[in-house]
Amino acid sequence: MAIITVNKLVKIYESNKLEVQALRGIDLSVERGEFTAIAGPSGSGKTTLLNLIGGLDYPTSGTLTVAGKELNGMSARELSDMRLNNIGFIFQAYNLIPVLTALENVEYILLLQGVDKKKRRKRSVRILKEVGLAKEINRRPKELSGGQQQRVAVARAIVSEPELVLADEPTANLDQKTGAGLLDLMHNLNHKKNITFIFSTHDRMVMDYAERLISLTDGAIVSDQGKKSSQES
């Protein structure tokens, strides 16, 4: 069953009275439980596509359905609620709140969802243990390494058990060993919890981990390779 359906998606930006077509009629379907990478050079449209799927921006034309909800015509408030309740985000720059501890950063999503204090504390501690940060729960972001901060970001993204996690260049600021460990972690979560993961990346390592690789060039899909099926054939 598809968790994402994209039809003829177009995104045009205007800059100094010039139009830049970031996406050129994208058609795409992603099934629940996929571990998919969207790859391409800078300017190919991969981050734009991820932002549209996440309801962080509006398409110029085309239709987009995520987790059974048609995003076209949604108000800003409706999109905000959809993101809060259905999608986890992992950003290249981590986007942690600097004055909060690792535990408080992870709890924050549950706080917004109205989960009571005892339940959100218990769930957040458990998730931080799962990502290997049991001893760092009371440290603030500046007291953590880049890899540890990104693990907090992963914990925050999955603590509410969303149907979908969108990760924009999640390994860009990490060394190869730390990045590989993070990808192993997300791959295990994908298989254990059936969370759909979609990455935007130009990192060869992320592409190699992905079970499906979609390549964009100049706002268009130029290849869509399901790695499992291609290896089995």
Residue pairs with C-beta under 8 A, 6 or more apart in sequence:
1 31
1 32
2 29
2 30
2 31
2 32
2 65
3 30
3 31
3 32
3 34
3 66
3 67
3 163
3 164
3 196
4 28
4 29
4 30
4 53
4 64
4 65
4 66
4 164
4 196
4 198
5 28
5 29
5 63
5 64
5 65
6 26
6 27
6 28
6 29
6 49
6 53
6 62
6 63
6 64
6 65
7 27
7 62
7 63
7 64
8 25
8 26
8 27
8 61
8 62
8 63
9 23
9 25
9 26
9 27
9 28
9 49
9 52
9 59
9 61
9 62
9 63
9 64
10 21
10 23
10 24
10 25
10 26
10 59
10 60
10 61
10 62
11 21
11 22
11 23
11 45
11 48
11 52
11 57
11 59
11 60
11 219
12 19
12 20
12 21
12 22
12 60
13 19
13 20
13 22
14 20
21 219
22 45
22 48
22 219
23 45
23 48
23 49
23 52
23 59
23 219
23 220
24 45
24 218
24 219
24 220
25 62
25 220
26 45
26 49
26 62
26 219
26 220
26 221
27 221
28 214
28 221
30 36
30 196
30 198
31 196
32 163
32 194
32 196
33 190
33 194
33 195
33 196
34 196
34 197
34 198
34 211
34 212
35 186
35 187
35 190
35 196
35 197
35 209
35 210
35 211
35 212
36 196
36 197
36 198
36 199
36 210
36 211
36 212
36 213
36 214
37 198
37 199
37 200
37 201
37 206
37 207
37 209
37 210
37 212
37 213
37 214
38 46
38 49
38 50
38 198
38 199
38 200
38 201
38 214
38 215
38 216
39 46
39 200
39 201
39 202
39 206
39 207
39 213
39 214
39 215
39 216
40 46
40 202
40 215
40 216
40 217
41 202
41 217
42 202
43 218
44 216
44 217
44 218
44 219
45 216
45 218
45 219
45 220
46 200
46 201
46 216
47 168
47 169
47 200
48 57
48 219
49 200
49 216
50 166
50 168
50 198
50 200
51 57
52 58
52 59
52 64
52 71
53 64
53 66
53 166
53 198
54 83
54 87
54 89
54 166
55 66
55 71
55 74
55 79
55 80
55 82
55 83
55 87
56 83
59 72
63 70
63 72
64 70
64 71
64 72
65 71
66 82
66 86
66 87
66 164
67 82
67 86
67 87
67 163
67 164
69 82
69 86
71 79
71 82
74 82
83 89
84 109
84 112
84 113
85 113
85 160
85 162
86 162
86 163
86 164
87 162
87 163
87 164
87 165
87 166
88 156
88 157
88 158
88 160
88 162
88 164
88 165
88 166
88 195
89 95
89 157
89 165
89 166
89 167
89 168
90 150
90 153
90 154
90 157
90 165
90 166
90 167
90 168
90 170
91 153
91 168
91 170
92 168
92 169
92 170
92 172
92 173
93 173
94 141
94 146
94 149
94 150
94 152
94 153
95 153
96 105
96 141
96 149
96 152
96 153
96 156
97 104
97 105
97 108
97 141
98 140
98 141
98 142
99 140
100 108
100 140
101 137
101 138
101 139
101 140
102 128
102 133
102 136
102 137
102 138
102 139
102 140
102 141
102 144
102 148
102 152
102 155
103 121
103 124
103 125
103 128
103 137
103 138
105 141
105 152
105 156
106 124
106 127
106 128
106 152
106 155
106 156
106 159
107 120
107 121
107 124
107 159
108 156
109 156
109 159
109 160
110 119
110 120
110 123
110 124
110 159
110 160
111 120
113 160
115 123
123 159
124 155
124 159
125 137
127 155
127 158
127 159
128 134
128 136
128 137
128 152
128 155
130 155
130 189
131 151
131 152
131 154
131 155
131 185
132 151
132 185
133 148
133 151
133 152
133 155
136 143
136 144
136 148
141 149
141 152
144 152
145 178
146 173
146 174
146 178
147 174
147 175
147 178
147 181
147 182
150 170
150 173
150 174
150 178
150 182
151 182
151 185
153 170
154 170
154 182
154 185
154 186
154 189
157 165
157 167
158 165
158 189
158 193
158 195
161 193
161 195
162 195
163 195
163 196
164 195
164 196
164 198
165 186
165 195
165 196
165 197
165 198
166 198
167 186
167 197
167 198
167 199
167 200
168 199
168 200
169 199
169 200
169 201
169 202
169 203
170 182
170 186
170 199
170 201
170 206
171 179
171 182
171 183
171 201
171 203
171 205
171 206
172 203
174 182
176 205
179 203
179 205
179 206
180 205
183 205
183 206
183 209
186 197
187 209
189 195
189 197
190 196
190 197
199 206
199 210
201 207
207 213
210 227
211 226
211 227
211 228
212 224
212 225
212 226
212 227
212 228
213 223
213 224
213 225
213 227
214 221
214 223
214 224
214 225
215 221
215 222
215 223
215 224
215 225
216 222
